[in-house]
């Protein structure tokens, strides 16, 4: 469904991605991990064109993301994106946050959008809060709303950029539980995360990055049990022992 071929990206003279190649099959969950500054978030933002690349190509279900003629707004409506800091509209209620893009982009009627919003918010256990504004919710609740908002667009795939890193430890599991359920339902997912327990439980494959490069791209059990590179061994040694 997602094919990333030999992409490179620079910010001025600084190269943030170097010759990255990987792919995600339909229904597959791929976790992208690595140390801070390794290019993980940049890689995932390139998939839906939030970050342009200077070299290589990205194809999402037959759509060439890197082609200048591609309608990126239309593409992003089909690929859900969940960010670290929720990115909800603070002046709108939960219901309005979920309905807006459905009505404006998908041209759904208010009744259709409302029905979809209520079903998704109920699914993540927040129906009693649907008329509240984001500022009245905890961080974990806001992130569950953000996931629901992305799902309201009926995406073909979901991208998660460190969805739990801004949360208090007590709230992390309530968001990860929603993501686990999504994965079990067969949603195609690319997830940038440091949550190695989630990766081991849910991911089909792990992409390990360092210094803008994909160092390892392996089946999950192989990555955790027998990392090939010294860099991955060192990373796992530090992260799993804390």
RADA-V331994 format. One record per backbone hydrogen bond with DSSP energy under -0.5 kcal/mol. NH is the residue of the N-H (numbers start at 0). CO is the residue of the C=O. Records with the same first field share a line. If there is no record, write none. Layout:
BEGIN
NH = CO  CO
END
This chain:
BEGIN
1 = 23
2 = 58
3 = 21
4 = 2  56
5 = 3
6 = 19
7 = 54
8 = 16
10 = 13
11 = 9
13 = 10
14 = 12
15 = 8  13
16 = 8
17 = 211
19 = 6
21 = 3
23 = 1
27 = 24
29 = 27  188
30 = 28  204
31 = 190
32 = 30  206
34 = 208
37 = 34
42 = 38
43 = 39
44 = 40
45 = 41
46 = 42
47 = 43
48 = 45
49 = 44
50 = 44
53 = 7
54 = 7
56 = 4
58 = 2
59 = 62
60 = 0  58
62 = 59
63 = 61
64 = 57  62
65 = 57
66 = 63
69 = 66
71 = 69
74 = 70
75 = 71
76 = 72
77 = 73  74
78 = 74
79 = 77  156
81 = 158
85 = 82
86 = 84
89 = 87
91 = 88
93 = 131
94 = 129
96 = 92
97 = 93
98 = 94
99 = 95
102 = 98
103 = 99
104 = 100
105 = 100
107 = 101
112 = 108
113 = 109
114 = 110
115 = 111
116 = 112
117 = 113
118 = 114
119 = 115
120 = 116
121 = 117
122 = 118
123 = 119
124 = 121
125 = 120
128 = 125
129 = 126
131 = 128
133 = 91
135 = 132
136 = 133
141 = 137
142 = 138
143 = 139
144 = 140
145 = 141
146 = 142
147 = 143
148 = 144
149 = 145
150 = 146
151 = 147
152 = 149
153 = 150
155 = 77
156 = 77
157 = 187
158 = 79
159 = 189
160 = 81
161 = 159  191
164 = 161
166 = 163
170 = 167
171 = 167  168
172 = 168
174 = 170  171
175 = 171
176 = 172
177 = 173
178 = 174
179 = 175
180 = 176
181 = 177
182 = 178
183 = 179
184 = 180
185 = 182
186 = 181
187 = 155
188 = 27
189 = 157
190 = 29
191 = 159
192 = 31  190
195 = 193
198 = 194
199 = 195
200 = 196
201 = 197
202 = 197  198
203 = 28
204 = 28
205 = 217
206 = 30
207 = 205  215
208 = 32  206
209 = 212
211 = 37
212 = 209
214 = 207  212
215 = 207
217 = 205
219 = 203
222 = 218
223 = 219
224 = 220
225 = 221
232 = 228
233 = 229
234 = 230
235 = 231
236 = 232
237 = 233
238 = 234
239 = 235
240 = 236
241 = 238
END
